[in-house]
Amino acid sequence: MNIAIRALICCTFVLCACGGAGSSVEPPPLPDNPCLTAGVAVLDGTVCGVNQACRTGACVACVEGAPCVPRPVTCNQGHLACGPTPTCVDTGAGAADGTVCGVREVCSNASCAPCVEGEVCMTGGPCYSQSRMSCAHGPMCDQLTVFPDGTPCGGGTCQDGVCR
């Protein structure tokens, strides 16, 4: 990276302790994004700095009363309380099914359950193919395609999506 650009970035975030453009002082490495873990956004409301909290993978100013996920991770609603350290306050009210409650997890019946959007899943019916996981309203295996009537299945044939 151009040293003038690194110095500008450094001065912006470290109050010019790194020297100016053309300085031989090398600025410290830029910190990793505290709101991403292995490229996946951490939970909204995670503290990432003074009066800052994570929101959709970015460290932003804390907004009093903004929705968040309480810790430990629950399927309850929460709201941010700003101060010297932003805190997600558990309201005790249940979060809607499909609310993200962890990495590859969503709320389902007041519990955090694994769910990977679009993942191939089994519907339990031999007359369906191309079933995919939907997480919008809690983990649900969507039956996308019904085999045509007469398709052989487990000792019978498919009729209206049922093996008979």
FENFENDA-V997939 format. One record per residue. N is the residue number from 0. SS is DSSP state (h for helix, s for strand, l for the rest). PHI is phi in whole degrees, -180 to 180 (NA if undefined). D_FIRST is the distance of its C-alpha to the first C-alpha in Angstrom with 1 decimal. Layout:
<<N | SS | PHI | D_FIRST> <N | SS | PHI | D_FIRST>>
This chain:
<<0 | l | NA | 0.0> <1 | l | -54 | 3.8> <2 | h | -62 | 6.2> <3 | h | -66 | 8.5> <4 | h | -68 | 7.0> <5 | h | -62 | 6.6> <6 | h | -65 | 10.0> <7 | h | -62 | 11.3> <8 | h | -62 | 10.7> <9 | h | -61 | 12.2> <10 | h | -65 | 15.0> <11 | h | -67 | 15.8> <12 | h | -103 | 16.4> <13 | h | -125 | 17.4> <14 | l | 56 | 19.5> <15 | l | 60 | 17.5> <16 | l | -77 | 18.4> <17 | l | -99 | 15.0> <18 | l | 96 | 15.7> <19 | l | -94 | 14.8> <20 | l | -59 | 12.5> <21 | l | 83 | 12.8> <22 | l | -67 | 14.0> <23 | l | -85 | 14.1> <24 | l | -78 | 14.2> <25 | l | -85 | 11.3> <26 | l | -67 | 11.2> <27 | l | -67 | 12.7> <28 | l | -63 | 11.2> <29 | l | -68 | 11.7> <30 | l | -69 | 15.2> <31 | l | -67 | 16.4> <32 | l | -72 | 18.2> <33 | l | -71 | 21.8> <34 | l | -100 | 23.3> <35 | s | -130 | 22.5> <36 | s | -125 | 24.2> <37 | l | 53 | 23.4> <38 | l | 82 | 22.1> <39 | s | -108 | 25.4> <40 | s | -63 | 25.9> <41 | l | -75 | 27.9> <42 | l | -62 | 31.0> <43 | l | -57 | 31.0> <44 | l | 98 | 31.9> <45 | l | -65 | 30.1> <46 | s | -67 | 29.0> <47 | s | -130 | 25.3> <48 | s | 172 | 25.5> <49 | l | -66 | 28.1> <50 | l | 55 | 29.8> <51 | s | -135 | 27.4> <52 | s | -145 | 28.2> <53 | s | -74 | 26.7> <54 | s | -143 | 27.8> <55 | l | 48 | 27.1> <56 | l | 85 | 23.9> <57 | s | -127 | 22.4> <58 | s | -85 | 23.0> <59 | s | -129 | 25.1> <60 | s | -59 | 27.6> <61 | l | -72 | 30.9> <62 | l | -110 | 33.6> <63 | l | -52 | 37.1> <64 | l | 85 | 39.2> <65 | l | -64 | 36.6> <66 | s | -66 | 37.5> <67 | s | -155 | 36.0> <68 | l | -106 | 37.1> <69 | l | -65 | 38.9> <70 | l | -111 | 38.3> <71 | l | -60 | 39.7> <72 | l | -56 | 39.0> <73 | l | -134 | 42.1> <74 | l | -102 | 43.3> <75 | s | -108 | 44.1> <76 | s | -81 | 42.6> <77 | s | -145 | 40.8> <78 | s | -138 | 39.6> <79 | s | -76 | 36.9> <80 | s | -114 | 38.2> <81 | l | -88 | 35.7> <82 | l | 174 | 36.0> <83 | l | -59 | 34.1> <84 | l | -132 | 33.3> <85 | l | -60 | 33.5> <86 | s | -132 | 36.2> <87 | s | -93 | 37.4> <88 | s | -95 | 41.2> <89 | s | -72 | 43.3> <90 | s | -86 | 45.9> <91 | s | 85 | 48.1> <92 | s | -82 | 48.2> <93 | s | -66 | 47.4> <94 | l | -82 | 44.3> <95 | l | -66 | 44.9> <96 | l | -56 | 45.0> <97 | l | 98 | 41.6> <98 | l | -68 | 39.6> <99 | s | -65 | 36.6> <100 | s | -127 | 37.4> <101 | s | -180 | 35.0> <102 | l | -72 | 32.6> <103 | l | 60 | 34.7> <104 | s | -139 | 37.7> <105 | s | -136 | 39.6> <106 | s | -73 | 42.8> <107 | s | -149 | 46.1> <108 | l | 54 | 49.4> <109 | l | 70 | 47.8> <110 | s | -128 | 46.1> <111 | s | -84 | 42.5> <112 | s | -129 | 42.8> <113 | s | -65 | 40.4> <114 | l | -163 | 39.5> <115 | l | -120 | 36.9> <116 | l | -54 | 37.1> <117 | l | 84 | 38.2> <118 | l | -66 | 39.0> <119 | s | -65 | 42.1> <120 | l | -140 | 45.1> <121 | l | -102 | 48.8> <122 | l | -90 | 51.2> <123 | l | 89 | 54.2> <124 | l | -104 | 55.9> <125 | l | -73 | 56.5> <126 | l | -102 | 56.8> <127 | s | -122 | 53.2> <128 | s | -135 | 50.0> <129 | l | 55 | 46.4> <130 | l | -76 | 46.5> <131 | s | -132 | 43.1> <132 | s | -75 | 42.2> <133 | s | -118 | 41.9> <134 | l | -113 | 40.6> <135 | l | -60 | 41.1> <136 | l | -128 | 44.5> <137 | l | 97 | 44.2> <138 | l | -59 | 44.1> <139 | s | -149 | 46.3> <140 | s | -88 | 46.7> <141 | s | -78 | 47.2> <142 | l | -89 | 49.8> <143 | l | -87 | 48.3> <144 | s | -135 | 50.8> <145 | s | -99 | 54.5> <146 | l | -64 | 56.1> <147 | l | -63 | 58.9> <148 | l | -53 | 62.4> <149 | l | 94 | 64.1> <150 | l | -68 | 60.9> <151 | s | -61 | 62.1> <152 | s | -154 | 60.9> <153 | l | 21 | 62.1> <154 | l | 91 | 65.8> <155 | s | -144 | 66.1> <156 | s | -134 | 64.5> <157 | s | -74 | 62.1> <158 | s | -137 | 63.9> <159 | l | 53 | 62.0> <160 | l | 83 | 59.1> <161 | s | -121 | 61.6> <162 | s | -83 | 62.7> <163 | l | -123 | 66.6>>
